[in-house]
Amino acid sequence: MKESLLHHVRHLPAAQLPSYVYDLPSLRQHTRSIRATLPRRVELLYAVKANPDPHLLQALAEQVDGFEVASGGELRHTRALLPDAAIVFGGPGKTSTDLDEALSAGVERLHVDSEQELRILTSVMGHRTADVLLRVNAPVMIRRTALTMGGGPSPFGLDPSQLDRCLQIIADDERIRLQGLHVHLASGLDARAHLALVDEVVSWADCWRRQRGTELTEINVGGGMGVDYDRPHQTFDWSAFGTGLQQILARHPGLTLKIEPGRSVTAYCGTYVTRVLDVKFSRGEAFAVLRGGTHHLRTPAAKQHDQPFEIIPDDAWHLPWIRPEVRDEPVTLVGQLCTPKDVLARRVMINRLRVGDRIAFAMAGAYAWNISHQGFLMHSHPTFHHHDEGDRPVPYKCVCRTA
């Protein structure tokens, strides 16, 4: 943790813990470095589902080509915050209200997930027009990965056999303009595997285009860039990815690629800070009970990993009894919930951990608070702080805890 951020984490009032702390300068720098590796014909969109925090979206607006939303709620949230931003609307199960709002909001692209969705779109358009991508579950092989959205039976996207009917609907309705395909098939990929998948997708799409005699100038290959929580310093190789995309594009002149990363953009800018409430021993094993838990930070439970963390010692202890602690042995970090699944890290070796010490969980900037079961047991919500640095120190902007 960089020194300026550590200083603020140390001095957060105990009454404001647990807290999410977002490092906005690091987010900007990371996103700039991603953008710099990408070829000219690759557009960078941010998947809002990863983290819709308003301060993060405003910081990202300076760096990305647009935003991908996957619900009417995300659309309204993003458009209200960034009225001039380019927005594409994806996700399955769009309602007629969703599609009507998307048209009214002037989204740049609609990702059509099914024939039914396309027909609903035609019913709400009126005199408006729409630029669409057909999301297709392309028939390419998906290697073992963290999450698979296609390549086999899937609720996401059109089966290739259904594309012809959608092409006919579009041909019969001059209000709809087909711009290309959306093919997001897997997540958790390293750069080499991701490039191989993109290459297969683009080759399949080009073959399909030639067989159908249709124009295809744009393919959105989604996100899915891997984030390794076990090795926090080993990040996705954006440089190799950009070089590989350039080679793919060289074989397909006139084609634009779009990517929609989420987790790999914001995961590293977030820290979840809490403190140790108790240290307990059970059948020879040590447990540290923390304020908060997986109802605030769902990521380790959702992905079944140990969330990386740093212990920040707190030497203030003004109570008359001996301070409980654990030394030089494995400890399991748990939260306040009445379930054995409330585990943030399991049997991690530590040198020393005491009641009152602070724990800073890294890589908490994506799929963390926003996917957590926030109402379970009705604990207080965390506070939110946004660390920024300019020409002079800027204090944290804090959203106070709500019940």
C-alpha positions as CSV (number, residue, x, y, z in Angstrom):
1,M,0.0,0.0,0.0
2,K,1.5,3.4,-1.0
3,E,2.4,5.7,1.9
4,S,-0.2,8.4,1.3
5,L,-3.0,5.8,1.3
6,L,-1.6,4.0,4.3
7,H,-1.6,7.2,6.2
8,H,-5.3,7.8,5.6
9,V,-6.2,4.2,6.4
10,R,-4.3,4.5,9.8
11,H,-6.2,7.6,10.7
12,L,-9.7,6.7,9.7
13,P,-11.8,7.1,12.8
14,A,-12.7,3.8,14.4
15,A,-16.4,4.8,14.3
16,Q,-16.2,4.9,10.5
17,L,-15.0,1.3,10.1
18,P,-15.5,-0.8,8.1
19,S,-14.7,1.5,5.2
20,Y,-14.1,1.2,1.5
21,V,-11.3,3.4,0.4
22,Y,-10.9,4.0,-3.4
23,D,-7.6,5.2,-4.7
24,L,-8.6,7.4,-7.6
25,P,-5.1,8.4,-8.8
26,S,-4.1,4.8,-9.1
27,L,-7.3,4.0,-11.0
28,R,-6.6,6.8,-13.5
29,Q,-3.0,5.7,-14.0
30,H,-4.0,2.0,-14.4
31,T,-6.7,2.9,-17.0
32,R,-4.3,5.2,-18.9
33,S,-1.8,2.4,-19.1
34,I,-4.4,0.0,-20.4
35,R,-5.6,2.6,-23.0
36,A,-2.0,3.1,-24.2
37,T,-1.5,-0.6,-25.0
38,L,-4.5,-0.9,-27.2
39,P,-4.4,-0.4,-31.0
40,R,-6.3,2.4,-32.7
41,R,-9.1,0.2,-33.9
42,V,-9.9,-1.1,-30.4
43,E,-12.4,0.8,-28.2
44,L,-12.3,0.5,-24.4
45,L,-15.6,0.4,-22.6
46,Y,-15.9,0.0,-18.8
47,A,-18.5,-2.6,-17.6
48,V,-20.4,-0.7,-14.9
49,K,-21.6,-3.9,-13.2
50,A,-18.0,-4.3,-11.8
51,N,-18.4,-1.2,-9.6
52,P,-20.9,1.6,-10.3
53,D,-19.5,4.0,-7.6
54,P,-20.1,7.5,-8.9
55,H,-16.6,8.8,-8.2
56,L,-15.0,5.8,-10.0
57,L,-17.2,6.4,-13.0
58,Q,-16.3,10.1,-13.2
59,A,-12.6,9.2,-12.9
60,L,-13.0,6.6,-15.7
61,A,-14.9,8.9,-18.0
62,E,-11.6,10.8,-18.6
63,Q,-9.9,7.5,-19.8
64,V,-12.4,5.2,-21.6
65,D,-14.4,5.4,-24.8
66,G,-17.7,4.6,-23.1
67,F,-19.6,2.5,-20.6
68,E,-21.4,-0.8,-20.8
69,V,-24.5,-1.2,-18.7
70,A,-26.6,-4.3,-18.2
71,S,-29.8,-3.1,-16.7
72,G,-32.2,-0.2,-16.8
73,G,-31.0,0.8,-13.3
74,E,-27.4,0.9,-14.5
75,L,-28.5,2.9,-17.5
76,R,-30.3,5.5,-15.5
77,H,-27.5,5.7,-12.9
78,T,-24.8,6.2,-15.6
79,R,-26.7,8.6,-17.8
80,A,-27.6,10.8,-14.9
81,L,-24.0,11.0,-13.7
82,L,-22.4,11.3,-17.2
83,P,-25.0,12.8,-19.5
84,D,-22.6,13.0,-22.5
85,A,-20.9,9.6,-22.2
86,A,-21.2,6.9,-24.8
87,I,-23.2,4.0,-23.4
88,V,-23.9,0.6,-24.8
89,F,-26.7,-1.5,-23.3
90,G,-26.1,-5.3,-22.9
91,G,-27.3,-8.1,-20.6
92,P,-30.1,-10.7,-21.0
93,G,-33.8,-10.3,-20.3
94,K,-34.4,-6.7,-21.3
95,T,-37.9,-5.6,-20.8
96,S,-39.9,-3.3,-23.1
97,T,-39.4,-0.6,-20.5
98,D,-35.6,-1.1,-20.6
99,L,-35.5,-0.9,-24.4
100,D,-37.7,2.2,-24.5
101,E,-35.5,3.9,-21.9
102,A,-32.4,2.9,-23.8
103,L,-33.8,4.5,-27.0
104,S,-34.8,7.6,-25.1
105,A,-31.4,7.8,-23.4
106,G,-29.6,7.7,-26.8
107,V,-27.5,4.7,-26.2
108,E,-24.8,4.1,-28.8
109,R,-25.5,0.4,-29.2
110,L,-28.1,-2.1,-28.1
111,H,-26.8,-5.7,-27.6
112,V,-29.7,-7.9,-28.7
113,D,-29.7,-11.1,-26.7
114,S,-32.5,-13.1,-28.4
115,E,-35.0,-13.1,-31.2
116,Q,-37.7,-12.3,-28.7
117,E,-35.8,-9.3,-27.5
118,L,-35.4,-8.1,-31.1
119,R,-39.1,-8.3,-31.6
120,I,-39.8,-6.4,-28.4
121,L,-37.5,-3.7,-29.7
122,T,-39.4,-3.3,-32.9
123,S,-42.6,-2.9,-30.9
124,V,-41.4,0.0,-28.8
125,M,-39.4,2.0,-31.3
126,G,-42.0,4.2,-32.9
127,H,-40.2,6.5,-35.2
128,R,-36.9,6.1,-33.5
129,T,-33.9,4.2,-34.8
130,A,-31.5,1.8,-33.2
131,D,-27.9,0.6,-33.8
132,V,-27.6,-3.0,-32.6
133,L,-25.2,-5.8,-32.2
134,L,-26.5,-9.3,-32.1
135,R,-25.0,-11.2,-29.2
136,V,-24.2,-14.7,-30.3
137,N,-23.0,-17.8,-28.5
138,A,-20.4,-18.6,-31.1
139,P,-19.5,-22.2,-31.7
140,V,-15.9,-22.0,-30.6
141,M,-14.1,-24.1,-28.0
142,I,-13.8,-22.6,-24.5
143,R,-10.9,-23.8,-22.5
144,R,-11.1,-24.3,-18.7
145,T,-11.7,-20.9,-17.1
146,A,-13.3,-19.2,-14.1
147,L,-16.6,-18.4,-15.8
148,T,-18.0,-19.7,-19.0
149,M,-20.9,-17.8,-20.8
150,G,-20.8,-19.6,-24.1
151,G,-19.3,-22.2,-26.4
152,G,-21.9,-24.7,-25.2
153,P,-25.5,-24.6,-24.0
154,S,-26.0,-21.2,-22.4
155,P,-28.7,-18.7,-21.5
156,F,-26.6,-15.9,-23.0
157,G,-26.9,-14.8,-26.6
158,L,-28.3,-16.2,-29.7
159,D,-27.6,-19.7,-30.9
160,P,-26.0,-19.4,-34.4
161,S,-28.9,-21.2,-35.9
162,Q,-31.2,-18.3,-34.9
163,L,-29.1,-15.5,-36.5
164,D,-30.7,-15.9,-39.9
165,R,-34.2,-15.1,-38.5
166,C,-32.8,-12.0,-36.8
167,L,-31.2,-10.9,-40.0
168,Q,-34.5,-11.1,-41.8
169,I,-36.3,-9.1,-39.0
170,I,-33.6,-6.4,-39.3
171,A,-33.8,-6.4,-43.1
172,D,-37.5,-5.9,-43.0
173,D,-37.3,-3.0,-40.6
174,E,-35.3,0.1,-41.8
175,R,-35.3,1.6,-38.3
176,I,-32.8,-1.0,-37.1
177,R,-29.2,-0.9,-38.2
178,L,-27.1,-3.9,-37.7
179,Q,-23.5,-2.8,-36.8
180,G,-22.0,-6.1,-35.8
181,L,-21.8,-8.9,-33.3
182,H,-21.3,-9.2,-29.5
183,V,-19.4,-12.3,-28.5
184,H,-18.5,-12.5,-24.8
185,L,-17.9,-16.2,-24.0
186,A,-15.6,-16.5,-20.9
187,S,-14.0,-14.7,-18.0
188,G,-10.9,-15.1,-15.9
189,L,-8.6,-15.5,-18.9
190,D,-4.9,-14.6,-19.1
191,A,-3.7,-12.6,-22.1
192,R,-2.6,-15.6,-24.1
193,A,-5.9,-17.5,-23.7
194,H,-7.9,-14.3,-24.3
195,L,-6.1,-13.6,-27.6
196,A,-6.6,-17.1,-28.8
197,L,-10.3,-16.8,-28.0
198,V,-10.6,-13.5,-29.8
199,D,-8.8,-14.8,-32.8
200,E,-11.2,-17.8,-33.0
201,V,-14.2,-15.5,-32.6
202,V,-13.1,-13.0,-35.2
203,S,-12.3,-15.9,-37.7
204,W,-15.7,-17.5,-37.1
205,A,-17.5,-14.1,-37.5
206,D,-15.7,-13.4,-40.7
207,C,-16.6,-16.8,-42.1
208,W,-20.2,-16.2,-41.1
209,R,-20.2,-12.8,-42.7
210,R,-18.9,-14.1,-46.0
211,Q,-21.4,-17.0,-46.1
212,R,-24.3,-14.6,-45.4
213,G,-23.1,-11.8,-47.6
214,T,-23.6,-9.3,-44.9
215,E,-21.4,-6.4,-43.8
216,L,-19.6,-6.8,-40.4
217,T,-17.5,-3.8,-39.3
218,E,-17.7,-4.2,-35.5
219,I,-17.2,-7.1,-33.0
220,N,-17.5,-6.6,-29.2
221,V,-15.6,-9.4,-27.5
222,G,-16.6,-8.4,-24.0
223,G,-14.4,-8.4,-21.0
224,G,-13.1,-11.4,-19.0
225,M,-9.5,-10.3,-18.4
226,G,-8.2,-12.4,-15.5
227,V,-7.6,-11.0,-12.0
228,D,-5.5,-13.3,-9.8
229,Y,-6.4,-12.8,-6.1
230,D,-3.8,-15.3,-5.0
231,R,-1.0,-13.3,-6.7
232,P,-2.1,-9.6,-6.5
233,H,1.0,-8.3,-8.1
234,Q,0.6,-10.5,-11.2
235,T,-1.7,-8.5,-13.4
236,F,-3.2,-9.1,-16.8
237,D,-0.6,-8.6,-19.5
238,W,-2.2,-5.7,-21.3
239,S,0.9,-5.0,-23.4
240,A,0.9,-8.5,-24.9
241,F,-2.8,-8.3,-25.3
242,G,-2.6,-5.1,-27.3
243,T,0.1,-6.4,-29.5
244,G,-1.9,-9.6,-30.2
245,L,-5.0,-7.5,-31.0
246,Q,-3.0,-5.5,-33.5
247,Q,-1.9,-8.7,-35.3
248,I,-5.5,-9.9,-35.4
249,L,-6.8,-6.6,-36.8
250,A,-4.0,-6.6,-39.4
251,R,-5.7,-9.7,-40.9
252,H,-9.1,-8.0,-40.9
253,P,-8.9,-4.5,-42.3
254,G,-11.9,-2.3,-41.7
255,L,-12.9,-4.2,-38.5
256,T,-13.3,-2.4,-35.2
257,L,-13.0,-4.4,-31.9
258,K,-14.6,-3.3,-28.7
259,I,-13.7,-4.7,-25.2
260,E,-15.7,-4.3,-22.0
261,P,-13.4,-5.0,-19.0
262,G,-14.7,-4.4,-15.5
263,R,-12.9,-6.3,-12.7
264,S,-9.5,-5.9,-14.3
265,V,-10.0,-2.1,-14.4
266,T,-11.2,-1.3,-10.9
267,A,-10.3,-4.3,-8.7
268,Y,-6.9,-2.9,-7.7
269,C,-8.1,0.6,-6.7
270,G,-10.3,-0.5,-3.8
271,T,-9.4,-1.4,-0.2
272,Y,-11.8,-2.7,2.4
273,V,-10.6,-1.6,5.9
274,T,-11.9,-3.0,9.1
275,R,-10.7,-4.0,12.6
276,V,-10.3,-7.0,14.8
277,L,-13.1,-7.4,17.3
278,D,-12.0,-10.7,18.9
279,V,-9.4,-13.5,18.7
280,K,-10.6,-17.0,19.5
281,F,-9.2,-20.5,19.6
282,S,-11.3,-23.5,18.7
283,R,-10.0,-27.1,18.6
284,G,-6.5,-25.9,18.1
285,E,-7.3,-23.3,15.4
286,A,-7.2,-19.5,15.6
287,F,-10.0,-17.3,14.4
288,A,-10.0,-13.5,14.2
289,V,-13.5,-12.0,14.2
290,L,-13.7,-8.8,12.2
291,R,-16.2,-6.0,12.2
292,G,-18.1,-6.4,8.9
293,G,-17.6,-9.4,6.7
294,T,-18.9,-11.0,3.5
295,H,-22.1,-8.9,3.7
296,H,-19.8,-6.0,2.8
297,L,-17.1,-7.8,0.8
298,R,-18.7,-10.7,-1.0
299,T,-15.8,-11.4,-3.4
300,P,-13.9,-14.2,-1.4
301,A,-17.2,-16.1,-0.8
302,A,-18.3,-15.7,-4.4
303,K,-14.9,-16.8,-5.9
304,Q,-13.9,-19.1,-3.0
305,H,-10.5,-17.6,-2.4
306,D,-8.6,-15.9,0.4
307,Q,-8.8,-12.1,0.0
308,P,-5.3,-10.6,0.1
309,F,-4.8,-8.4,3.1
310,E,-2.4,-6.3,5.1
311,I,-2.3,-6.0,8.9
312,I,-2.0,-2.5,10.2
313,P,-1.1,-2.6,13.9
314,D,-2.9,-0.4,16.3
315,D,-1.0,0.1,19.6
316,A,-3.8,1.9,21.4
317,W,-5.3,-0.4,24.1
318,H,-6.9,1.3,27.1
319,L,-9.0,-1.5,28.6
320,P,-8.1,-3.3,31.9
321,W,-7.9,-6.8,30.6
322,I,-5.2,-8.6,28.6
323,R,-5.4,-7.9,24.8
324,P,-6.3,-11.1,23.0
325,E,-3.8,-11.9,20.2
326,V,-2.4,-14.7,18.0
327,R,1.3,-15.1,17.1
328,D,3.2,-17.1,14.5
329,E,0.4,-19.4,13.4
330,P,-2.4,-19.7,10.8
331,V,-5.5,-17.7,11.5
332,T,-8.9,-17.6,9.8
333,L,-10.5,-14.2,9.3
334,V,-14.2,-14.2,9.7
335,G,-17.0,-11.6,9.9
336,Q,-20.0,-10.9,12.1
337,L,-22.5,-13.1,10.3
338,C,-24.3,-16.1,11.8
339,T,-23.0,-18.5,9.1
340,P,-19.8,-20.5,8.6
341,K,-19.6,-19.1,5.1
342,D,-18.7,-15.7,6.4
343,V,-14.9,-16.2,5.7
344,L,-12.6,-13.6,4.2
345,A,-9.4,-15.6,4.4
346,R,-8.8,-19.1,5.7
347,R,-5.8,-20.4,7.7
348,V,-3.4,-17.7,6.6
349,M,0.0,-17.6,8.4
350,I,0.6,-14.4,10.3
351,N,3.3,-13.1,12.6
352,R,1.0,-11.2,15.0
353,L,-2.6,-10.1,15.1
354,R,-4.3,-8.4,18.1
355,V,-7.8,-7.3,18.9
356,G,-8.0,-3.6,17.8
357,D,-5.6,-4.0,14.9
358,R,-6.8,-3.0,11.5
359,I,-7.0,-5.2,8.4
360,A,-6.8,-3.7,4.9
361,F,-8.2,-6.1,2.3
362,A,-6.7,-5.3,-1.1
363,M,-8.3,-5.8,-4.5
364,A,-11.7,-4.7,-3.3
365,G,-12.6,-2.4,-6.1
366,A,-14.8,-4.7,-8.2
367,Y,-17.7,-7.1,-7.5
368,A,-17.3,-6.4,-3.8
369,W,-19.8,-4.1,-2.0
370,N,-22.2,-4.0,-5.0
371,I,-22.7,-7.8,-5.1
372,S,-22.9,-8.3,-1.3
373,H,-26.0,-9.5,0.6
374,Q,-26.1,-6.1,2.3
375,G,-29.3,-6.6,4.3
376,F,-28.5,-9.9,5.9
377,L,-28.6,-9.5,9.7
378,M,-29.2,-5.7,9.2
379,H,-25.6,-4.7,10.2
380,S,-24.6,-1.1,9.5
381,H,-23.3,-0.4,6.0
382,P,-19.6,0.6,5.6
383,T,-18.5,4.1,4.9
384,F,-17.0,5.1,1.6
385,H,-13.9,7.3,1.1
386,H,-12.3,8.5,-2.1
387,H,-8.6,9.2,-1.9
388,D,-7.5,11.7,-4.5
389,E,-4.2,13.6,-5.1
390,G,-3.8,16.8,-7.1
391,D,-1.6,19.8,-6.7
392,R,-2.4,19.8,-3.0
393,P,-3.7,17.1,-0.6
394,V,-7.4,16.6,-1.0
395,P,-9.3,15.2,2.0
396,Y,-11.4,12.1,1.8
397,K,-14.9,12.5,0.5
398,C,-17.0,10.3,2.8
399,V,-20.5,8.9,2.4
400,C,-21.6,8.3,5.9
401,R,-22.8,4.9,7.0
402,T,-26.5,4.3,6.7
403,A,-28.5,1.7,8.6
